[in-house]
Amino acid sequence: MASHSLLEGKKGLIFGALDESSIAWKVAEQCHAEGATLVLTNAPVALRMGKIQQLGKQLNALVVPADVTRPEDIEALFQQTLEHLGGPIDFMLHSIGMSPNVRKKRPYYHLNYDWLYKTLDISAVSLHRVLQQAWHMDALAEGASVVALSYIAAQRTFPSYNDMAEAKALLESIVRSFGYHYGKRKGVRVNAVSQSPTPTTAGTGVPGFDSFLAFAEKNSPLGNASAEECARFCVMLFSDYAAKVTMQTLFHDGGFSMVGISEDIMQLFSEAYNH
Ligand SMILES: NC(=O)c1ccc[n+]([C@@H]2O[C@H](COP(=O)([O-])OP(=O)(O)OC[C@H]3O[C@@H](n4cnc5c(N)ncnc54)[C@H](O)[C@@H]3O)[C@@H](O)[C@H]2O)c1
């Protein structure tokens, strides 16, 4: 893994590495390669089912269980993180998403509202909860960088993305609002990275994921961005090279978000209609 020591001496907290396919897993590996010291966290059930302990050993990182819907878990997480790192946190990755409505195949016009609130709580309000806890414990260093992962369904309709679209819209709004307050208070940067479809546990749980992936690949001049490429982009945002970037949704999608229709897609349609 190529390294430029971009995060030498920095301390990070990474949410959401479940297995090798997770975007957070790749981010953790790249941050470690760039010289950072890490704490990894995930829900208690993910610690039992996933492989995060293996990653912890590989990166010499502390692994702490925390369900992001439980304030007491988040407080304990920050206590242990600050103690382990021996000082404030320089960067944080929020890489968390889950929708019971998607999981249980409820269509958008037949949502279970308790599940909708769960989707919003886990996938979006959790960012607020984490930042608010960090604020009250003064856990983030001056000029720290926070990145949350998002998807273009926050801006445009992708029907099978379902209520996760609402969650991503809320997440990006929290990025802006907390980005303002934390920027004023401590020069902390908060950004969202809107990533291409990526074959992970959460990604492949969206109905029709393979079509999403293939369509985005053909509609993006650079092709889809991989999890490894996303990791390198996150490292750049955590580094001092992005010192004045904040409150943004940054599209890391090979150009997908700026294309109406590509020649490749037109070709596919003309073939389909001419036969
Ligand atoms: N895969 C894609 O196509 C894609 C595209 C754009 C954005 N994203 C976003 O990237 C992020 C990471 O997803 P991924 O694709 O790497 O999948 P993933 O399944 O590997 O990661 C999702 C993580 O959320 C964690 N999580 C769920 N409920 C939790 C809770 N209550 N407390 C703490 N953690 C909890 C899971 O354990 C898991 O580690 C998500 O925000 C996702 O929406 C994914």
The ligand as an SDF file (V2000), in Angstrom:
LIG
                    3D

 44 48  0  0  0  0  0  0  0  0999 V2000
  -21.7130    0.6120   -0.5040 N   0  0  0  0  0  0  0  0  0  0  0  0
  -22.2060    1.6040   -1.2000 C   0  0  0  0  0  0  0  0  0  0  0  0
  -22.6440    1.4410   -2.3590 O   0  0  0  0  0  0  0  0  0  0  0  0
  -22.1930    2.9890   -0.6190 C   0  0  0  0  0  0  0  0  0  0  0  0
  -22.2780    4.1110   -1.4780 C   0  0  0  0  0  0  0  0  0  0  0  0
  -22.3020    5.3910   -0.9090 C   0  0  0  0  0  0  0  0  0  0  0  0
  -22.2530    5.5300    0.4840 C   0  0  0  0  0  0  0  0  0  0  0  0
  -22.1800    4.4040    1.2850 N   0  0  0  0  0  0  0  0  0  0  0  0
  -22.1480    4.5960    2.7340 C   0  0  0  0  0  0  0  0  0  0  0  0
  -20.9280    4.1350    3.2500 O   0  0  0  0  0  0  0  0  0  0  0  0
  -21.1110    3.8520    4.6420 C   0  0  0  0  0  0  0  0  0  0  0  0
  -20.4860    2.5130    4.9640 C   0  0  0  0  0  0  0  0  0  0  0  0
  -21.1710    1.4620    4.3440 O   0  0  0  0  0  0  0  0  0  0  0  0
  -20.4710    0.2630    3.5840 P   0  0  0  0  0  0  0  0  0  0  0  0
  -20.9740    0.3000    2.1910 O   0  0  0  0  0  0  0  0  0  0  0  0
  -19.0250    0.2410    3.8460 O   0  0  0  0  0  0  0  0  0  0  0  0
  -21.1860   -1.0240    4.2510 O   0  0  0  0  0  0  0  0  0  0  0  0
  -20.9010   -1.8330    5.6070 P   0  0  0  0  0  0  0  0  0  0  0  0
  -22.0990   -2.7140    5.7660 O   0  0  0  0  0  0  0  0  0  0  0  0
  -19.5760   -2.4730    5.5550 O   0  0  0  0  0  0  0  0  0  0  0  0
  -20.9020   -0.6950    6.7530 O   0  0  0  0  0  0  0  0  0  0  0  0
  -22.0430   -0.2460    7.4370 C   0  0  0  0  0  0  0  0  0  0  0  0
  -21.6750   -0.2510    8.9130 C   0  0  0  0  0  0  0  0  0  0  0  0
  -22.6760    0.3470    9.7410 O   0  0  0  0  0  0  0  0  0  0  0  0
  -22.5650   -0.3290   10.9920 C   0  0  0  0  0  0  0  0  0  0  0  0
  -23.7370   -0.1200   11.8430 N   0  0  0  0  0  0  0  0  0  0  0  0
  -25.0370   -0.4460   11.5720 C   0  0  0  0  0  0  0  0  0  0  0  0
  -25.8020   -0.1690   12.6470 N   0  0  0  0  0  0  0  0  0  0  0  0
  -24.9930    0.3520   13.6190 C   0  0  0  0  0  0  0  0  0  0  0  0
  -25.2080    0.8200   14.9500 C   0  0  0  0  0  0  0  0  0  0  0  0
  -26.4190    0.8210   15.5210 N   0  0  0  0  0  0  0  0  0  0  0  0
  -24.1340    1.2840   15.6450 N   0  0  0  0  0  0  0  0  0  0  0  0
  -22.8820    1.2920   15.0990 C   0  0  0  0  0  0  0  0  0  0  0  0
  -22.6300    0.8640   13.8280 N   0  0  0  0  0  0  0  0  0  0  0  0
  -23.6680    0.3980   13.1080 C   0  0  0  0  0  0  0  0  0  0  0  0
  -22.4440   -1.8000   10.5520 C   0  0  0  0  0  0  0  0  0  0  0  0
  -22.0520   -2.6700   11.5890 O   0  0  0  0  0  0  0  0  0  0  0  0
  -21.4250   -1.6800    9.4410 C   0  0  0  0  0  0  0  0  0  0  0  0
  -20.1090   -1.7890    9.9300 O   0  0  0  0  0  0  0  0  0  0  0  0
  -22.6120    3.9420    4.9090 C   0  0  0  0  0  0  0  0  0  0  0  0
  -22.9110    5.2370    5.4200 O   0  0  0  0  0  0  0  0  0  0  0  0
  -23.1750    3.7980    3.5160 C   0  0  0  0  0  0  0  0  0  0  0  0
  -24.4800    4.3260    3.3990 O   0  0  0  0  0  0  0  0  0  0  0  0
  -22.1260    3.1540    0.7610 C   0  0  0  0  0  0  0  0  0  0  0  0
  1  2  1  0
  2  3  2  0
  2  4  1  0
  4  5  1  0
  4 44  2  0
  5  6  2  0
  6  7  1  0
  7  8  2  0
  8  9  1  0
  8 44  1  0
  9 10  1  0
  9 42  1  0
 10 11  1  0
 11 12  1  0
 11 40  1  0
 12 13  1  0
 13 14  1  0
 14 15  2  0
 14 16  1  0
 14 17  1  0
 17 18  1  0
 18 19  2  0
 18 20  1  0
 18 21  1  0
 21 22  1  0
 22 23  1  0
 23 24  1  0
 23 38  1  0
 24 25  1  0
 25 26  1  0
 25 36  1  0
 26 27  1  0
 26 35  1  0
 27 28  2  0
 28 29  1  0
 29 30  1  0
 29 35  2  0
 30 31  1  0
 30 32  2  0
 32 33  1  0
 33 34  2  0
 34 35  1  0
 36 37  1  0
 36 38  1  0
 38 39  1  0
 40 41  1  0
 40 42  1  0
 42 43  1  0
M  CHG  2   8   1  16  -1
M  END
$$$$
